[in-house]
Amino acid sequence: SGELYYIDEGESLGAIDRNLLMGGKIPEDYSLVNPLQQVSVLQQIYPALLPDDIVERVKNCNRPSGGINISVEDAEEVLYQFKEQFEAAWSQGWDSSETGNVTFVGFFDDAGVIGTTGRMLEDITLSNSDLVFISIGIIAAFSVLFLLSFDPVQSRVMITLLGVLLVIFAFFAAISFGIIVGIKINITIAWTLPFIMIGLGVDDMY
């Protein structure tokens, strides 16, 4: 028929679009009489069970070690680790210039639990902690520098540091309250809110 199917002969996915699996085809109009000679991208699809399906699958008494009972939360953790480790193993050693023109890239969708995109956004969202602490240090240093006096009566260093500390406490309190009421911390909030709130807070302190 010329159609492409998964290993289960199309039971789970049906016929797969060739454009989804192959890119950079030479020739583009390949056929039985004009066979395919080269592709620059070849994608392999590995369907994974969803957490509810994993729970049912491992209950099967015909498994070699017998059926086991797990919760949906356990299945979600298993699926999360499977996606993460499969992706790492699939692309391991292929991100080097010494491997030539062949590159293996693993990608998982967010079905069931977060996949590649979700983990990437999560890592980016949480990776700004160093910049936040650096900005706090710079703001505190400049505040102390401009209000420093060798006269112990006129010096306002302690008041400045206390004000910066209160601004930091207010920032974390606001973030905590937002989480409590159900506001999710996304990449925009994580990368802009700390600098805006701390900067404006210290500015208002003066």
N, C-alpha and C positions, 0 to 999 in steps of 0.2 A: 504493500500500500504506500510505502514511502513515508509513513507517519512515524513519529518518535514517541515512545512510551516509557514510563518508569518501569522498574523491574517487576512490578505487580501487573504488568500488561494493561495499564490504564485504569485500574480499579480506583485508585485514590486521586489521581491527577488528570486522568483522561489524556488525550493527545496533547503533546507539548509543542508549543510554537517554536519552530527552529530559530527564529530571530531572537528568542529569549536565551537560547543555548549557545549560539555561535555569532561572532562578530568579525568583521574584516574578511568576509568570504571571498575567495578567488576560485572560480569566477562567481559573480553575483547571481547569475541566472543558471546555476548548476542544475543538472538533471541526470537521468540515467545514461543518456547519450553524451552529456557534457559534464563529467563527474567533477566533484569538489576536489581541489588540489591543495588549498591552503586556507587556514583561519588564523586570525591574530588573537582571538579571544574564544575560549571554550569554557562554558559554565556547566558544572555538575550540581544537580539538585538532590538533596538528602532530606526528605520529609521527616519531621520528628513528631512524636505523640504529644498531645496537650496534657496538662496535669491530670485532668479527670480520666483520660484514657490510660495514662500510666498507672493510676491507682487500680483500674480494672484489669490491666494487663498482668500486673504482678500478683493479683489474686488467683490467677489461673493455677489450679492444683496440678496441672500437667507439667509445670516448670520442673527442670532437673532437680532443684533443691526444694520443691514444693512451693505452694502459694504463701505469700506474705501480705500482711495488712499494713498499709501506710496511709497517712493523711494526705489531703490535697496540698497542704503546706510543705510536707516532705517531698512530694512529687515536684512542686514548684522549685524547691532548692536543688533537687536532682537535675531538673531540666536546665536551670540556670548554670550549674557547674558544667553540665554536658556541653552547652553552647559555648561557654568560655574556653574550656579545655580543647574542644574539637577545633574551634577557630584558631587557637594558638598552635596546636599540633599541625593543622593543615598548612599554615603559612610559615612554620618554623624553618629557618634557614634559607628562605626565599626572598628576603629583603636586603640581600647583599648584591653589590655591583659585580661580584665575582660569579654570580649564577647565570650571567649572560642575559639573553632576551626573554627567558622564561621566568614568570612570576606567578606564585600561587597566592591568592588572596581569599581568605575566608570571610563570609558574611552571613549572619543570621537575622531573620526578621524578629519582630517583637511579639509574636504569637505565644500565648501562654505566660511567658515571662519576658523581661526585656532582653533584647539581643544586641547586635553590634552597635546600632545607632543609639539605643538607650544607654548602653554602657559608656559610649563615647561622650554623650551629653552629660552623663553623670560625672565622668572623670573631669571634663572641662569645667563643670559647675563647681566641683570641689577643689580644683587645682589653683584657685586664686588666694588661698589662705596665706601663702608667703607674701604676696603683694599687699594683702590687707595689713599684715603685721609690719611690713616695711613702711607703708603709708602712715600707720599710727606712729611709728618711731620718728619719721620725718616731721610729722605735724607736731609731736611733743617736743622734739629738738628745736624746731623753729620757734615754737611758743616760748620755751625756756630762754632761748637766745635773745628774743626781743624784749623780754620782761626781766632779764637778769640784771641785778644790781649788786655791787659790792657792799652797799649799805644794807645791813640786815633788816632795817626798818622799811626801806623802800622796795626791797626785793620781793617779787611776787611769784617766785619759782614754785613754791609749794601749792599756792592757789591755782597756778596754771596747770600743774600736774594733776591736781585733784579735779579740776574742770575737765581735762582730757579723759581722765579715768571715768568720770560720771557720764560723759558722752559715749564712751565705749560700752558701759553698762546699759545705757539707754538703747543703744543699737542692738545688743544681744537680747535685751528684754523685748524689743519690738519684733525681732525675728522669732523668738520663742512664742510670743503671743500669736503671731501669724500662723505658726505651725499648729498651735493648740486649736485654733478656730478653723483649721482645715485649709489654709492657704499653702499651696505647694511652692517650694523654692525652685524656680527654674533658672536657666542660664542667664537670662537678662537681669533678674533680681540679684543673683549671686555676684555678678560682675559689675553692677552699677550702684546698687543700694549701699554697700558698705562705704564707698568713697564719697557718695553724696551725703549720706547721713552724718558721717564722722566729720567731713569737711564743713558742712553747714552748722553742725552742732558746735564745733570749736569756734567758728566764726560768730555764732550767736552768743557764745560764752563771753566774748569781749564786750 
